[in-house]
Amino acid sequence: MKKLALKSALLIPAFIFTTFLIMTIIGCTSCLFGLDHNYYSCTYCTIFKGIALLSTIAYLTILILDIKLVYKNSVKKNNNY
């Protein structure tokens, strides 16, 4: 269970940093190409929502798979006794 908590504690900041880095790169690139305010009001926010949703789904998938693994291991240990 400690491994699961440690993994969760490290994955959340990693996903947040990755999302921040991707959005910074997209923002700098769009500024370089001279896109207007409408881009930042509509498209940029939509891109962020998509990336944040993908990060959340990836995190929850990893978390659920780890919880299932811990549960299976605890059931195996209980059945061996």
C-alpha positions as CSV (number, residue, x, y, z in Angstrom):
1,M,0.0,0.0,0.0
2,K,2.9,2.3,0.6
3,K,4.0,1.8,-3.0
4,L,0.6,2.9,-4.2
5,A,0.7,6.0,-2.0
6,L,4.2,6.9,-3.2
7,K,3.2,6.4,-6.8
8,S,0.2,8.6,-6.4
9,A,2.2,11.3,-4.7
10,L,4.7,11.3,-7.6
11,L,2.3,11.0,-10.5
12,I,0.0,13.9,-9.6
13,P,2.8,16.5,-9.8
14,A,4.3,14.8,-12.9
15,F,0.9,15.0,-14.7
16,I,0.5,18.7,-13.6
17,F,4.0,19.6,-14.7
18,T,3.6,17.8,-18.0
19,T,0.3,19.6,-18.7
20,F,1.9,23.0,-17.7
21,L,4.8,22.3,-20.0
22,I,2.7,21.3,-23.0
23,M,0.4,24.4,-22.5
24,T,3.5,26.6,-22.3
25,I,4.9,25.2,-25.5
26,I,1.5,25.6,-27.3
27,G,1.2,29.2,-25.9
28,C,4.7,30.2,-27.0
29,T,4.3,28.7,-30.4
30,S,0.9,30.4,-31.0
31,C,2.4,33.7,-29.8
32,L,5.3,33.3,-32.2
33,F,2.8,32.8,-35.1
34,G,0.9,36.0,-34.0
35,L,-2.5,34.5,-33.2
36,D,-5.0,36.9,-31.8
37,H,-7.0,37.2,-28.5
38,N,-9.8,35.0,-29.9
39,Y,-7.4,32.1,-30.1
40,Y,-6.6,32.4,-26.4
41,S,-10.2,32.8,-25.4
42,C,-11.6,29.8,-27.3
43,T,-9.1,27.4,-28.9
44,Y,-6.4,27.5,-26.2
45,C,-8.9,26.8,-23.4
46,T,-10.4,23.9,-25.4
47,I,-6.9,22.5,-25.9
48,F,-6.2,22.8,-22.2
49,K,-9.5,21.1,-21.3
50,G,-8.6,18.2,-23.6
51,I,-5.1,17.8,-22.2
52,A,-6.3,18.0,-18.7
53,L,-9.0,15.4,-19.4
54,L,-6.5,13.0,-20.9
55,S,-4.1,13.5,-17.9
56,T,-7.0,12.8,-15.5
57,I,-8.1,9.7,-17.4
58,A,-4.5,8.4,-17.5
59,Y,-4.0,9.0,-13.8
60,L,-7.3,7.4,-12.8
61,T,-6.5,4.4,-15.1
62,I,-3.1,3.9,-13.4
63,L,-4.6,4.3,-10.0
64,I,-7.4,1.8,-10.6
65,L,-5.1,-0.8,-12.1
66,D,-2.8,-0.4,-9.0
67,I,-5.7,-0.7,-6.6
68,K,-6.8,-3.9,-8.4
69,L,-3.3,-5.3,-8.2
70,V,-3.1,-4.6,-4.5
71,Y,-6.6,-6.1,-3.9
72,K,-5.6,-9.3,-5.9
73,N,-2.4,-9.7,-3.9
74,S,-4.2,-9.3,-0.6
75,V,-6.8,-11.9,-1.6
76,K,-4.0,-14.3,-2.6
77,K,-2.3,-13.8,0.7
78,N,-5.6,-14.5,2.6
79,N,-6.3,-17.6,0.6
80,N,-2.9,-19.1,1.3
81,Y,-3.5,-19.2,5.0
